[in-house]
Amino acid sequence: MPQVKTLILVLILVAVSSVCNHAKQATGAYSANQSAATAYIIPTTSKVDFNTQVKPILESRCTPCHFAGGTMYERLPFDRPETIKKLGTKLFTRIKDEKEQRLIRQFLSE
């Protein structure tokens, strides 16, 4: 029974933290050393959502070139999950943060 209580507590903390991070992103309430991409919690059991978890990382690292209007958008649009699945870990030439890499690896493995 203590394990169930611990699991419930962890899930509540993850949910609250996620809500807080989304609120911070919506209001722009990030410190100078914290980006929206690194503020996301990396789930261990749930499916990674491209639009809310992976795309913000790519926007912070790969804009403007790989997003609408950028010089590489026509060949490699990073706002499309299929492009990221095709590239795989080749993205890591620009994404060095271990947490961000782990999240993208999890997305690629789904």
N, C-alpha and C positions, 0 to 999 in steps of 0.2 A: 504493500500500500504506500509506503514512503516513496517508492520509485514513481508511482503514478502521480503523486502530489508534486514531485520534483519536475516531472515531464510537463505537467500542466503549468507550473510556474514558469518554466523555460519558454513554453509556447506563448504565454501571456506577455512575457518580457519581449520576445521577438516581435509579437504583434504591435505592442505599444511603441517599441523603437521604430518599427517600420512606418507606423502612422506619423510619428514625430518627424522622421526623415522626409516623408512625402510633404508634410506641412512646411518644413524648412525649405524644400525645393520650390514649392509653390510661392512662398513669400520671399525667397532669395535670402533667407536668414542663415547664411553660412559664414564661418569665420574666414579670414584671409588664407588660412592654410588648409581649408577643407573644401573640396570640390563636390559637386552633386554626384559625380560618378563614384567617388570613394565612400559616399555616405550610405550607399545601399547595403543592406544586410544580405549576406550570401546564404540562401536557404540550403539546408542539407537534405531535406526530404521532399520538398515541393518542387514543381517544375519551374524552371527559370523563364520569366516573361521577357521576351525580346524588347518590347516597347518601353517597359518601365525599368528594366534592369541592365540590359546589354546596350541598347541604343544610347542612353545617356553617357556611357563610358566612351563609346565611339564618337559621339558629338564633342566630348571634351578633348579628345585626342586627335581626331581626324577631320575636324572642320577647319577650313571651308572646303578643302579639296574634294572630299568624298560625299558631300551633301549637295542638295539642289543648288545649281549655279556654280559649283566648284569645277575645277579643271579635270578632275578624275571621275566626276559623277556619272557620266555616260558609260564609261567602261566598268567602273567598280562602285556602284551605289551602296553605301553602307547603311542606308535606311531600310534595307530589305534583308530579312533573315536569310534568304537563300544565298545571297552574296557572302554572308559571313560563314554559313555552313560550307560553301565551296572553298573559301580561303583557309578556313581552319586556323591552326596555330601560326600561320604566316603573319597574322595580325600582330603578333607579339614583338615584331621589330619596332613598333611604336608604343605598344602597351607593356610597360615594364613592371607595373605594380602587381605583386603576387596575388592579392585579393581579387583584383580585376581579372587577371589571367585565370584564376580558379573559377570564377563565375562564368567566364566565356567557355572554358573547358567543359563545365557542367552543361551549359547551353548546347555545345557541340555534341555532347554524348547522348542527348535526349532524342 
